[in-house]
């Protein structure tokens, strides 16, 4: 019996220990469950807060917003460059008007560095022409037409330069391009009348008489710009080389008429004398053509007009020569 009692006591203890362990385990499980929920709640809260803050502070990282910012920055930069360019160009134009060509070129250099364009290359080319730097002028006109294939002013300026360099074929090609560009993209600086007149002059120098006559006729038919006596006189020269003397005489008469209409508006005495000298020359040429046609009276009238101009100009040499021709006709 003593032995049995001794065996039962440990059994009760073991049962008691099992119950205690079970209660302890259940309590531990319950605490653990609430803790894990709390921790996950905290973690999810911080994740959500992080995404929210990132979305607010880094909104520009979205593709469309980032593009907008980049475009805005580029636009601001371009506006600043254009403002600088306009300032440089305005300063250069003023210096060109004042005859300060070298400083004007420096301003145009800066304008091109800020934002190069066809018109500024053209303006700098004109400046280089004025100081006789033809190589740089040609380079700038080339850059201008490469940048804008419809820059009529650049083509025209290069034609003038090639004419000065006696590259008449190249000049004629440039005038053709200037005419085409002006018809498609008109420039306020140029007009078709002057362009046709310039091409007529080049054709005259290239002895393309019919081409010259056609161009001068187109020039005179245009309404824009003012008529130049030179156009009539040069077409008269082309008519003369074609043997069309009557048409040439008519043109010389028209040239004198234009001079008589325009000479009063000329401010410079030197220019008035130059135009008067041209008129005297046209009268002499008309007289020579009238002699070819046996129009003696018309030839004598022309020479008398030329003599009167020579006397007014105090040109004793010309007056003496013309008087001798008149005497010969008498």
C-alpha positions as CSV (number, residue, x, y, z in Angstrom):
1,X,0.0,0.0,0.0
2,X,2.8,2.4,0.8
3,X,4.2,1.6,-2.6
4,X,0.9,2.4,-4.4
5,X,0.6,5.7,-2.7
6,X,4.1,6.5,-3.7
7,X,3.2,5.7,-7.3
8,X,0.0,7.9,-7.4
9,X,1.6,11.1,-6.2
10,X,3.9,11.5,-9.1
11,X,1.0,10.8,-11.5
12,X,-1.0,13.7,-10.1
13,X,2.0,15.9,-10.4
14,X,2.4,15.0,-14.0
15,X,-1.2,15.7,-14.8
16,X,-1.0,19.0,-13.0
17,X,2.2,19.8,-15.0
18,X,0.4,18.9,-18.3
19,X,-2.5,21.3,-17.5
20,X,-0.1,24.1,-16.6
21,X,1.8,23.6,-19.7
22,X,-1.4,23.6,-21.8
23,X,-2.6,26.8,-20.2
24,X,0.8,28.4,-20.7
25,X,0.9,27.4,-24.4
26,X,-2.6,28.7,-25.1
27,X,-1.8,32.0,-23.4
28,X,1.4,32.3,-25.5
29,X,-0.4,31.5,-28.7
30,X,-3.0,34.2,-28.0
31,X,-0.4,36.9,-27.3
32,X,1.6,35.9,-30.3
33,X,-1.4,36.2,-32.6
34,X,-2.3,39.7,-31.5
35,X,1.4,40.8,-31.8
36,X,1.8,39.6,-35.3
37,X,-1.4,41.5,-36.4
38,X,-0.1,44.6,-34.8
39,X,3.3,44.3,-36.5
40,X,1.7,43.7,-39.9
41,X,-0.6,46.7,-39.4
42,X,2.5,48.9,-38.6
43,X,4.4,47.5,-41.6
44,X,1.4,48.1,-44.0
45,X,0.9,51.6,-42.7
46,X,4.5,52.5,-43.3
47,X,4.4,51.0,-46.8
48,X,1.3,53.0,-47.7
49,X,2.8,56.2,-46.1
50,X,6.0,55.7,-48.0
51,X,4.3,55.3,-51.4
52,X,2.1,58.4,-50.7
53,X,5.1,60.5,-49.8
54,X,7.1,59.3,-52.8
55,X,4.1,60.0,-55.1
56,X,3.9,63.6,-53.7
57,X,7.5,64.5,-53.6
58,X,8.6,62.7,-56.8
59,X,5.6,63.4,-59.0
60,X,8.0,64.8,-61.7
61,X,9.3,61.3,-62.2
62,X,6.2,60.3,-64.0
63,X,6.9,60.2,-67.8
64,X,4.5,63.0,-68.7
65,X,5.5,65.3,-65.9
66,X,9.2,64.8,-66.5
67,X,8.6,65.6,-70.2
68,X,6.8,68.7,-69.3
69,X,9.6,69.9,-67.0
70,X,12.2,69.2,-69.7
71,X,10.2,71.0,-72.4
72,X,9.8,74.0,-70.0
73,X,13.5,74.2,-69.3
74,X,14.4,74.0,-73.0
75,X,11.9,76.7,-73.8
76,X,13.3,79.0,-71.1
77,X,16.8,78.3,-72.4
78,X,15.8,79.1,-76.0
79,X,14.0,82.3,-74.9
80,X,17.2,83.4,-73.1
81,X,19.3,82.6,-76.2
82,X,16.9,84.4,-78.5
83,X,16.9,87.5,-76.3
84,X,20.7,87.5,-76.3
85,X,20.7,87.0,-80.0
86,X,18.3,89.9,-80.6
87,X,20.4,92.2,-78.4
88,X,23.6,91.3,-80.3
89,X,21.9,91.7,-83.7
90,X,20.4,95.1,-82.8
91,X,23.8,96.3,-81.6
92,X,25.5,95.0,-84.8
93,X,23.0,96.8,-87.0
94,X,23.6,100.0,-85.2
95,X,27.4,99.6,-85.6
96,X,27.0,98.8,-89.2
97,X,25.0,102.0,-89.7
98,X,27.8,103.9,-87.9
99,X,30.4,102.3,-90.1
100,X,32.0,100.4,-87.2
101,X,32.2,97.1,-89.2
102,X,34.7,95.2,-87.1
103,X,32.8,95.6,-83.9
104,X,29.6,94.8,-85.7
105,X,31.2,91.5,-86.8
106,X,32.1,90.7,-83.2
107,X,28.5,91.2,-82.2
108,X,27.3,88.9,-85.0
109,X,29.8,86.3,-83.9
110,X,28.2,86.3,-80.5
111,X,24.7,86.2,-82.0
112,X,25.7,83.1,-84.0
113,X,27.2,81.5,-81.0
114,X,23.9,82.1,-79.1
115,X,21.6,80.8,-81.8
116,X,22.9,80.6,-85.4
117,X,20.4,81.2,-88.1
118,X,20.4,82.0,-91.8
119,X,19.6,85.7,-91.5
120,X,22.5,86.4,-89.2
121,X,24.9,84.5,-91.4
122,X,23.7,86.7,-94.3
123,X,24.2,89.9,-92.3
124,X,27.7,88.9,-91.2
125,X,28.5,88.0,-94.9
126,X,27.4,91.5,-95.9
127,X,29.6,93.0,-93.2
128,X,32.6,90.9,-94.5
129,X,31.9,92.2,-98.0
130,X,32.1,95.8,-96.8
131,X,35.7,95.3,-95.5
132,X,36.7,93.2,-98.5
133,X,37.0,89.9,-96.7
134,X,35.4,88.0,-99.6
135,X,36.4,84.5,-98.5
136,X,34.6,84.8,-95.2
137,X,31.6,86.5,-96.9
138,X,31.3,83.6,-99.4
139,X,31.5,81.2,-96.4
140,X,28.7,83.0,-94.6
141,X,26.4,83.2,-97.6
142,X,27.0,79.5,-98.2
143,X,26.1,78.8,-94.5
144,X,23.0,80.9,-94.9
145,X,21.6,79.1,-98.0
146,X,22.5,75.8,-96.5
147,X,20.5,76.6,-93.4
148,X,17.6,78.1,-95.4
149,X,17.4,77.1,-99.1
150,X,14.8,79.8,-99.6
151,X,16.9,82.7,-98.3
152,X,16.6,85.0,-101.4
153,X,18.7,87.7,-99.8
154,X,21.6,85.4,-99.2
155,X,21.5,84.2,-102.8
156,X,21.3,87.8,-104.1
157,X,24.2,88.9,-101.9
158,X,26.3,86.0,-103.1
159,X,25.4,86.9,-106.7
160,X,26.6,90.5,-106.1
161,X,29.9,89.1,-104.6
162,X,30.5,86.7,-107.4
163,X,29.8,89.5,-109.9
164,X,32.4,91.6,-108.1
165,X,34.8,88.6,-108.3
166,X,33.9,88.3,-112.1
167,X,32.5,84.8,-111.5
168,X,29.6,85.6,-113.8
169,X,28.3,82.1,-114.3
170,X,28.2,81.5,-110.5
171,X,26.5,84.9,-110.1
172,X,23.9,84.0,-112.7
173,X,23.2,80.7,-110.9
174,X,22.7,82.6,-107.6
175,X,20.3,85.1,-109.2
176,X,18.3,82.2,-110.6
177,X,18.1,80.7,-107.1
178,X,17.2,84.1,-105.7
179,X,14.3,84.6,-108.2
180,X,13.0,81.1,-107.3
181,X,13.3,81.7,-103.6
182,X,11.7,85.1,-103.8
183,X,8.7,83.7,-105.6
184,X,8.2,81.0,-103.0
185,X,9.2,82.9,-99.8
186,X,9.2,86.7,-100.5
187,X,11.6,88.9,-98.6
188,X,10.7,92.5,-97.9
189,X,14.3,93.6,-98.6
190,X,14.1,92.4,-102.3
191,X,11.7,92.8,-105.2
192,X,11.4,90.9,-108.4
193,X,12.0,94.1,-110.5
194,X,15.6,94.4,-109.1
195,X,16.2,90.7,-109.4
196,X,15.2,90.6,-113.1
197,X,17.3,93.7,-113.7
198,X,20.4,92.1,-112.1
199,X,19.9,88.9,-114.2
200,X,19.5,91.1,-117.3
201,X,22.8,92.8,-116.5
202,X,24.6,89.4,-116.1
203,X,23.2,88.2,-119.4
204,X,24.3,91.4,-121.0
205,X,27.9,90.9,-119.7
206,X,27.7,87.2,-120.9
207,X,26.6,88.5,-124.3
208,X,23.3,86.7,-124.1
209,X,21.5,89.6,-125.8
210,X,18.1,88.0,-126.1
211,X,18.2,86.8,-122.5
212,X,19.1,90.3,-121.3
213,X,16.3,91.9,-123.3
214,X,13.8,89.4,-121.8
215,X,15.0,90.1,-118.3
216,X,15.0,93.9,-118.6
217,X,11.5,93.7,-120.1
218,X,10.3,91.6,-117.1
219,X,11.9,94.1,-114.8
220,X,10.2,97.1,-116.4
221,X,6.8,95.2,-116.3
222,X,6.9,94.8,-112.5
223,X,4.9,97.2,-110.4
224,X,7.0,97.0,-107.2
225,X,10.1,99.2,-106.7
226,X,11.2,102.2,-108.8
227,X,12.2,102.2,-112.4
228,X,15.9,102.7,-113.1
229,X,17.2,104.6,-116.1
230,X,20.0,102.0,-116.2
231,X,17.5,99.3,-117.1
232,X,16.4,101.2,-120.2
233,X,19.9,102.1,-121.2
234,X,21.2,98.5,-120.8
235,X,18.3,97.1,-122.7
236,X,19.1,99.6,-125.4
237,X,22.7,98.2,-125.5
238,X,21.3,94.7,-125.9
239,X,19.0,95.9,-128.7
240,X,21.9,97.6,-130.4
241,X,23.9,94.4,-130.4
242,X,20.9,92.6,-131.9
243,X,20.7,95.3,-134.6
244,X,17.4,96.6,-133.4
245,X,18.4,100.2,-133.6
246,X,14.9,101.8,-133.4
247,X,14.1,99.9,-130.2
248,X,17.4,101.0,-128.8
249,X,16.8,104.6,-129.6
250,X,13.4,104.4,-127.9
251,X,15.0,103.0,-124.8
252,X,17.7,105.7,-124.7
253,X,15.0,108.3,-124.9
254,X,13.1,106.6,-122.0
255,X,16.3,106.5,-119.9
256,X,16.7,110.3,-120.3
257,X,13.1,110.8,-119.4
258,X,13.5,108.8,-116.2
259,X,16.6,110.8,-115.3
260,X,14.7,114.1,-115.9
261,X,11.9,112.9,-113.6
262,X,14.1,111.7,-110.8
263,X,17.0,114.2,-110.8
264,X,15.1,116.9,-108.9
265,X,14.6,114.5,-105.9
266,X,18.3,113.8,-105.7
267,X,19.8,115.5,-102.7
268,X,23.5,115.2,-103.5
269,X,25.0,117.6,-106.1
270,X,27.5,114.9,-107.0
271,X,24.8,112.4,-107.8
272,X,22.9,115.0,-109.8
273,X,25.9,115.7,-111.9
274,X,26.5,111.9,-112.3
275,X,22.9,111.4,-113.6
276,X,23.3,114.4,-115.9
277,X,26.5,113.0,-117.3
278,X,24.6,109.7,-118.0
279,X,21.9,111.6,-119.8
280,X,24.5,113.3,-122.0
281,X,26.0,109.9,-122.9
282,X,22.5,108.5,-123.8
283,X,21.9,111.4,-126.1
284,X,25.2,110.7,-127.9
285,X,24.5,107.0,-128.3
286,X,21.0,107.8,-129.6
287,X,22.6,110.2,-132.1
288,X,25.0,107.5,-133.3
289,X,22.1,105.1,-133.9
290,X,20.1,107.7,-135.7
291,X,23.0,108.3,-138.0
292,X,23.0,104.5,-138.8
293,X,19.4,104.9,-139.8
294,X,20.2,108.1,-141.8
295,X,18.0,110.2,-139.4
296,X,20.2,113.2,-139.7
297,X,17.9,115.7,-138.1
298,X,17.2,113.4,-135.1
299,X,20.9,112.8,-134.7
300,X,21.6,116.5,-134.7
301,X,18.8,117.1,-132.1
302,X,20.3,114.5,-129.9
303,X,23.8,116.0,-130.2
304,X,22.5,119.5,-129.4
305,X,20.8,118.1,-126.2
306,X,24.1,116.5,-125.2
307,X,26.0,119.7,-125.9
308,X,23.6,121.7,-123.6
309,X,24.2,119.2,-120.8
310,X,28.0,119.4,-121.3
311,X,27.9,123.2,-121.0
312,X,25.8,123.0,-117.8
313,X,28.3,120.6,-116.3
314,X,31.2,122.8,-117.3
315,X,32.6,119.8,-119.1
316,X,34.6,121.7,-121.7
317,X,36.2,118.6,-123.3
318,X,32.8,117.0,-123.9
319,X,31.3,120.2,-125.1
320,X,34.1,120.7,-127.6
321,X,33.9,117.2,-129.0
322,X,30.1,117.3,-129.3
323,X,30.2,120.7,-131.0
324,X,32.6,119.3,-133.6
325,X,30.1,116.5,-134.4
326,X,27.3,119.0,-134.8
327,X,29.4,121.1,-137.1
328,X,30.2,118.0,-139.2
329,X,26.5,117.3,-139.6
330,X,25.8,120.9,-140.6
